[in-house]
Amino acid sequence: MNVKRFIACLMFFVTAVSGINVGAAEAPVLDGKAYILMEASTGKVLVQNNADEALPPASVTKIMTLLLIYDNVDSGKIKWDDNVTVSVHAAGMGGSQIFLEANEIQTVETLTKAIAIASANDAAVAMAEHIAGSEEAFVSMMNEKAEKLGMKNTTFKNACGLDTDGHMMSARDIAIMSRELITKYPEITKFTTVWQDTITHKTAKGEKKFGLTNTNRLIKWYDGATGLKTGSTGNAFYCLSGTAKKNGMELIAVIMACPDPKQRFREVMKMLDYGYVNYELKKGEPVGKIAANVPVTGGEEDSVNAIVKEEVTYLSERGKTALKSETKINDGLKAPIKQGDVIGEIVYTLGDESAGSSPLIAEKDVERAGFGKNVKRLFELWFKG
């Protein structure tokens, strides 16, 4: 561990144990053409440089391939145990591969594992063809998804990231698609945290084991690392989208066009250290928490509980005070009220900063009072008067 990283870790330890804000370190300056550090739950950017320049992304491309695989499993279009027949085109992919043979049959799960762990180009193209019918059709899906996610400086030309004219992404766009994958499908870490595994090739020649070794050394070198994807080609140099999770906070650090394969990991670790030393997530009331008991006019019941609909998370500099909350209830609530109706909001602040809000919703139905209930209330008022 170098001196700068040791100091950063020491600062983090002191802060975590004592609760004292030891002061924000300066954002790191890194050896890469473009980079960005993003907090996953909020999407807030903590560090960036040249983050919107379109550059060759190499195999970091496969994050989108994996995202579309998970989307298609989630929608029910494909299943993990579906068989995939490898085409001549897929088997002919160069670069990093698991040496699939034409007409070899593997499951969706096995090919996905090979993509995530070993960055297998042949497996990526086989899955592209399985989902869309051809790699070209799958690439159209990739570009449509990129547009939907707001990835403004991305153009995909293939499913695996081999150098192709016009196949470009920005560091910000890589962070955006990485965030979508890890927040929507956190189970991806089942594969991305594996250092070594095996698959079994099943061909006309028989069966044989093939070893997989993760291309991402971050998972061996950095405590809390969860993934995500490396990339390297002649045009892209060395790229990495690195993810880690500590103390309930998940960070995404992307570097592109790094000149050295090991340096990309060191530079990403600098970004992650900076994020964990200087920032923390503040969380509001949990979903379903009763925030208030609210009077209701003209109902079978006199009141209803207002409960929190969404948990608010807010990224702040480490050492700041806790979130403060204010409950605001809509004026003049009258029956009928349906379960889930918005009847107010809870608003959070951190010092002088607005820190978000969540709707407050009715915990249950409150029906309009019937004749008997109204008569009973009249008698109660008469006796009180």
TALINWO-V134674 format. One record per backbone hydrogen bond with DSSP energy under -1.0 kcal/mol. NH is the residue of the N-H (numbers start at 1). CO is the residue of the C=O. E is the energy in kcal/mol with one decimal. If there is no record, write none. Layout:
nh=[NH/NH]
co=[CO/CO]
e=[E/E]
//
This chain:
nh=[6/7/8/9/10/11/12/13/14/15/16/17/18/19/32/33/34/35/36/37/38/39/40/43/46/47/49/53/55/60/61/62/63/64/65/66/67/68/69/70/71/72/73/74/75/77/78/82/84/86/91/92/93/103/104/106/108/109/111/112/113/114/115/116/117/118/120/121/124/125/126/127/128/129/130/131/132/133/138/139/140/141/142/143/144/145/146/147/148/149/150/151/152/155/167/168/168/169/172/174/175/176/177/178/179/180/181/182/183/184/185/188/189/190/191/192/193/194/197/199/201/203/206/208/210/212/214/215/219/220/221/222/225/226/227/229/231/233/237/238/239/240/241/242/243/244/245/246/249/251/252/253/254/255/256/258/264/266/267/268/269/270/271/272/273/274/275/276/277/278/279/280/282/284/288/289/291/292/294/296/297/300/304/306/307/308/309/314/316/318/320/324/326/328/330/335/337/340/341/343/344/345/346/347/348/349/350/353/355/358/360/361/362/363/366/369/374/375/376/377/378/379/380/381/382/383/384/385]
co=[2/3/4/5/6/7/8/9/10/11/12/13/14/15/30/256/256/49/254/47/252/44/250/39/37/37/35/50/169/57/58/59/60/61/61/62/63/64/65/66/67/68/69/70/71/72/72/79/106/104/87/88/90/86/101/84/82/80/107/108/109/110/111/112/113/114/114/96/120/121/122/123/124/125/126/127/128/129/134/135/136/137/138/139/140/141/142/143/144/145/147/146/150/168/164/155/166/55/51/170/171/172/173/174/175/176/177/178/179/180/181/185/186/187/188/188/189/191/212/210/208/206/203/201/199/197/195/117/216/217/217/218/222/243/243/241/239/237/233/258/231/255/229/253/227/251/224/249/246/244/38/242/36/240/34/238/260/262/263/264/265/266/267/268/269/270/271/272/273/274/275/316/314/312/308/286/306/306/304/302/333/367/294/292/361/289/359/282/280/278/317/349/347/345/343/297/366/362/338/360/360/328/358/326/356/324/353/350/348/346/344/307/341/305/337/298/370/371/372/373/374/375/376/377/378/379/380/381]
e=[-2.2/-2.5/-2.2/-2.5/-2.4/-2.6/-2.1/-2.4/-2.6/-2.4/-2.7/-2.4/-2.6/-2.3/-1.3/-1.2/-1.3/-2.1/-2.1/-2.8/-2.9/-2.6/-2.9/-2.0/-2.9/-1.2/-2.4/-1.3/-3.5/-1.6/-1.9/-2.0/-2.0/-1.7/-1.0/-3.0/-2.4/-2.4/-1.8/-2.6/-2.4/-2.1/-2.1/-2.8/-2.0/-1.3/-1.5/-1.7/-3.2/-3.0/-2.3/-1.1/-1.5/-3.5/-2.2/-2.2/-1.7/-2.3/-2.2/-2.4/-2.5/-2.0/-1.9/-2.6/-2.6/-1.1/-1.4/-3.0/-1.9/-2.2/-2.1/-2.2/-2.1/-2.5/-1.9/-2.2/-2.5/-2.1/-1.9/-2.5/-1.6/-1.5/-2.2/-2.4/-2.2/-2.4/-2.3/-2.1/-2.2/-2.0/-1.1/-2.8/-1.3/-2.6/-2.3/-1.9/-1.1/-2.7/-2.6/-2.0/-2.1/-2.3/-2.4/-2.3/-2.6/-2.0/-2.1/-2.6/-2.1/-1.8/-2.2/-2.2/-1.7/-2.2/-1.9/-2.1/-1.4/-1.6/-2.1/-2.3/-3.0/-2.4/-1.9/-1.6/-2.6/-3.5/-3.2/-1.6/-1.2/-1.6/-2.0/-2.5/-1.9/-2.7/-1.2/-2.1/-1.7/-1.1/-1.9/-1.6/-3.4/-2.3/-2.7/-3.4/-2.3/-1.7/-2.6/-2.4/-2.8/-2.4/-2.9/-3.3/-2.8/-2.4/-2.7/-2.7/-1.4/-1.7/-2.9/-1.9/-2.2/-1.8/-1.7/-2.5/-2.9/-2.4/-2.3/-2.5/-2.4/-1.8/-1.7/-2.3/-3.2/-3.0/-2.9/-1.9/-3.0/-1.2/-3.1/-3.0/-2.8/-2.8/-2.1/-3.3/-2.9/-2.1/-2.2/-2.6/-2.6/-2.7/-1.4/-2.9/-2.2/-3.1/-2.6/-2.7/-2.4/-2.2/-2.4/-2.7/-1.0/-2.7/-2.7/-2.8/-2.9/-2.4/-2.5/-2.0/-2.5/-2.1/-2.7/-2.7/-2.3/-2.1/-2.9/-2.4/-2.0/-2.4/-2.3/-2.0/-2.0/-2.2/-2.2/-2.5/-2.3/-2.6/-2.1/-2.2]
//
